[in-house]
């Protein structure tokens, strides 16, 4: 059994009601201690955290879901995915698990989910207290986000479905190659990310709508990030062409009090490329 299949075998699919529809959502739990929720990026799944979960579980009770449309969770084809709904999903999981307060760790796609959760906490509409937030490379400032060509093509109503339908492991690896730091051996990561994207059907052209959501809700989500009272910290791969040094500079200028770990030799995937440094930053070691 591959590592990712073993990961899924150690978790379970639970039923969560989202907007009047029951959805089967994969969730993995590990460890004991103060709750910590880890949210993955696009187009992968919770297995992204496998390399650091063991260390974090020594101090925290971890909840690691695959979001709707990702990994081992349900992937409805005729569905309009949204960041707002993914935030609903996270809150529904917290309710199901009895979580009333949690630390959040998020990467890529899910940094935007966290921004929505921060906006809800500021508005007093969330039942769960966010005690700390740690963010890894993602498009926090949509005007600075630099999507790869395949991401932009996925948004096209004609090209997008065709790209999803024709996606292969080789094509996925080629698309991912620029997002890793030069010299990093990402063959295993490529295979795992493809496995996550392909399991149960490829819906990348549906999930990519998050880039539209970011533009439509930019003011709400940027304000939530910059005005939150929740302690923030950042772990940032500087060589990421999508959301690397250029977004890191904006963070340091606009949120100067937040701890910022600049990983100079790391690309878009800090938890895969530099797991020990991510653990140290998240745990404050």
N, C-alpha and C positions, 0 to 999 in steps of 0.2 A: 504493500500500500504506500502510495506517495505521501510526502509530508503534508500536503494540503488536504488530501483525502483523510488522513489520520486526524488532522485538525477538525474537520467537519464531523468525523465520527465521534469525537470527544464532546461535541456540543449537541444541540437539539434544535429542531424547528418548532417554534411555538406559534400559536394563533394570536394575532393582534388585530383588533378592529381599527380600521382606518377609514374614516368618512363613510361609515355604514357598511363596509365590506370587510370580511375577515381575510387576513393575509397571513401566509405562512412565512415566518421570519426566522432565519438562523441566528442563534445566540450561543456564545461560549462563555463559561464562567470559570474563573480561576482565583485562588488565593483567599486570604482573610485580611481584614483590616478596614480602614476607611474606604468607601466605594470609589472606584475610578472607572470611568467609561471611556473606551477608546473607539474612535470613529475613523474609518478608512477613507481612501480617496477613489478617484475614477482612473481606470475602469476595473479596479481590483476588488479586494474584500478584506475581511478581518484577519486573514492569514498574514497580511502585511506586518502585523504586530507580533507574530510568533517568535521572532528573534529576541524580543525584549519582554515578552509577557511573563516569562518565568521570574526574571529579576523584579519586575514591578509587583508580582503576586506575593513576594516575600513581605511586602508592607501594605498591600491594598487588596481589596476584593474587587476583582476585575469583571466588567461586563463588556463583551466584544461582539456586537452584532454585525451581520451583513445587511446593509440597507436594502430597501425594496428595489428589485431590479439588479441586484449585485450578488455574485457568489452563489451560495446555497440557499438564498432566500427566493421567494416567489418572484417571477419575472413576467408580469402580465404584458402582453404584446400591445394590445389596443388600450393603452393607458397614457395619460398625460402626467408624466413624472414632474415633481416640483420639489424645491428645497423646503418649502413650507410643509409639505406632506412628510418629508423625511424627518423634520423636527417633530411633527406629530407622532411619528413612529417611535422616536427616541423617548419622548415623554410617555407614550403608552407602555413601552418596555419598562421604564422606571416604575410606573404605577404597578405593573404586573409583578415586578421583582421587589416591591416594597422599598424602593430607594427614595429617600427624602432629601439627601444631600450627597453630592458627588464632585470629585475632580473630573475635569474633561481633558482628554488629549485627542487632537484631531489633525488630519493631514488632508491637503489638496481640496477636493470636493467638499469634504466635511468641515473645513474651516468656515465655510459659508453657512452650513447647518448650525454651527456653534454661534455665528453672528446672529442668526434668527433666534436661537435660544437665549442669547444675551439680551436681545430686544424684548423678549417676553418677560425675562426676569426684571428688567428695568420697568416694564409696564405693570408688574405685579400680577401677571396672568399665569405664571408658572408655579406649580406646587413643589418643585424641587429646587433646593438651594445649590447654586454653583459655587463651590468653595475655592476653586482655582481652575484656570484654563491654560493649557500648554498647546501652542499651535506650531505646526510644521508646514513647510512650503505650501502655499495656496494663494488663490486670487483674492486677497482681502480688499484690494483696491482695484475694482474692475477696469478702470481706465488704463491701468498699467499691466494688466494681464496680457501675456503674449502666447496665445494658443498655437500649438503645432498645426501645420497645414491640414492634417487628417481630422483634427478636431473641428476646424472651420468647415471642412467639407461635409462632416457628419451633420451639420446644421441645415444643409441644403435639402429641400424636400424631395429632390430627385436623387442626388448623389448619396445622401445619408442612408436611406434604406438599402441601396445597392452595396454600399461599403460594408454595412453590417452583415448583409447576406453573404458577401464574398470574403469576409474576414477569415484569415487562416493564422495558424501559429507563426508562420514565417512573416506574414504581413504585420502581425502584432509586434513581433520582435523588431522589425524594421522601424515601426512607428515609435517604439519605446527607446530605441538606441540613443537618440540625441538627449534624452532626459536623464541619463546616467552620467556620472563623471567619467572622463577619459581614464582608461586603465582599470575600471571596476568590472569584474567578471559578472555580468548580469544574466547569463544564460539561464540559470535556475530561476531567477526572478521573472524573466520573460515567460518561461513555461508556466509558472504559477499564475501569473496575471492572465495569461491566455486561458488557462483552465478555469479561472474564476469568471472571466467574461463569457466563455462558451458554455458553461454548465447551465443546462435548462433553456438554452437559446440565447442568441446574441441580440441585445436591444440597445446597443450603443447609441444609435441615432435618436432613440427616445430619451435616454439618460442625459445626452449632451445639452439638453435644454437648460441645464443649470447655468450655462453661460448667458442665456437670455434673462433668466431670473436675476442674475447678478446685476445686469444693467438696469432692469426694471426697478429693483429694490435697493439700488446702490446707496442712496442717501440714508435709508433706514438702517442698513447693515453697517455702513461705515460709522454712522453716529453711534450705534450700539457698541461697536468695538472701541471707539475713542472716548466714550463717556462712561463706560461701565465702572462700577465699584468693585467688580470681581478681580482679584489679582491675576494678571496676565504674564505669561512668559513666552518666548519664541525660540525655536530651534530651527535654524535656517541654512539649508544648503546653498552656498553662494554661486555654484556653477550651474544651477537650474536655469535653462533658457526660458522657461514658462513663467516662473514666479520666484526667481532667485534674487540676486544682489539688488536689482532695481526696486523690487518691492521691499526688500530688507532695509534699504536706505530710507524709504518712505515711512516704514514702521518706526525706525529709530528717530526720525525727525518729528513725527506726529505723536508718538507714545514714548518719549525719552526715558520715562521712569521704569519701564518694563524691562526685566532682564532679557538680554538678547544674546544667544549663543550663535555666533557666525561660524559655520563649518566651511572653511575656505576651500577644501578639496572634495566637497560633496555636491551632488546634483540634486535632482528633484525628490529623491527618496531617502531622507536621512535615516529612517528606521531600518532600511535595508542596507544602506551603504556604510553607516556608522552607528550601529546599534548601541555600543557601549557608551558613546558620547551622548546619545539621546537619553539613555537611562540616567546617566549622571546629571543631565540638565533637568529632567523631569523630577528626579528625586532630590535635587539640590545638593548632590554630593560633590 
